Amino acid sequence: MIDWGLFTGITIILGGGAAWMMGQALAAGWKPAWHAVLYSLLLGAADRFLIFALFDGELLSVRGYVMDTLTLMLIGLAGWRATRARKMVGQYPWLYERSGFFTWKLRQDAEDSA
């Protein structure tokens, strides 16, 4: 059974903050998204350990690990994508413009000259 308070506090708030910062750091260093997937596996293990050590949760719960890791992976990849969009527009302002929180597009004047 899932303890939603524990999941929210440890996995989403504490682990999610770490996952978001991990995604930002990877994108800031121009690392590919699959690095975030690998680091999320480690964060998921750390999350399970915190739940085990602090709240007497089950350490070797496959279902818990998968759920926690997928949640952290989604948050980390969102942080990576948001930072990558910001960096693409900041690094290449003559070529790209922001089209959303996670996206960028080719500037209209760059399309006309191409």
N, C-alpha and C positions, 0 to 999 in steps of 0.2 A: 504494500500500500504506500502511496506517495504522500509524504508530509509536505503540503503545498507551502506552508510557511518556511520550512527549511529549504525547499527548492527555490523559493523566491529570494530568501535572504542570502544563502550561500552561493547558489548557482547563478541566479540572474544578476543580483546586485554586486556581490563580491567577485565571483568568477567572470561575470559579464563585463564588469569594468576592466578587469585584467585582459579579457579577450579583445575588447574594443581597443585598448591601448596597444596590444600586440598587433592587431590589424593595422593600426595607424603607423606603428614603427616599421612594419614590413613594407608598407606602401611608401613611406618616406624614404626608405632605402632602395626603392624601385625593385623590390623582390617580387617574384610571381605569387599568385594567389595560393598555389598548392603548398607553399611554406606555411600559410595560415592553417591549412588543414592538418599538417603534421604537428604544429605547435598546439593545436586544439586537442589533439590526442593526449598530449602531456598535461595540458590544463585540466582535461577531464579526469585524469588520474589524480591530480592534486586536489581537485574538487571532491572526489570520492574519499580521499584520505581525510580531508577536513571534516566531512560529514561523519566519518567513522571516529576520528579522534576527539572531536568536540561534542558530538551529539549521540554517540553510541549507535551510529547507523551501520548498515551492512557494507563492509569494505569491498567484498568480491561479488557485488550484485551486477550481473551483466546488463540487465535491463536498466538499472540506475546509471551505470557507466555510459551506456549508449545514449540514453536520454539526456544526461548532463553534457556529454561530449557534443552531441548534435546541436544542443542549445548554444553552447559556447562557440561552436564552429560557425553557426549562423551569425552570431554577434560579431565574431572576429572577422568574418568575410564582409559583413556590412561596414565595419570600421575600415577595412582595407579598401573597399570600393569607394566609400565617401572620401577618403583621403586621396585615393588615386584620381578621382574626378577633380578635386581641388588642385592637386599638383599638375595635372595635365593643362588645366586652364591657366594656372599661374606660371608654368614653365613655357607654355606656347600660346601666349595671349593673341598673337597675330593669326593663329591657325584655328583655335578652338574657343568656344564659349560655353558657359554653363547652361544646361537644359533641364536640370533637376538636381536633387541632392546626391544621387548616385551616378549621374550621367553628364556627358558633355557632347557637343556636336560641332561639326565643322562650321566655321563662321561663313556667313553669306558672301562676304567679299572675298574670302579664300576660295569658295566654290566658283565664283565668277572668273577669277584669274587662272584657275586650273584648266 
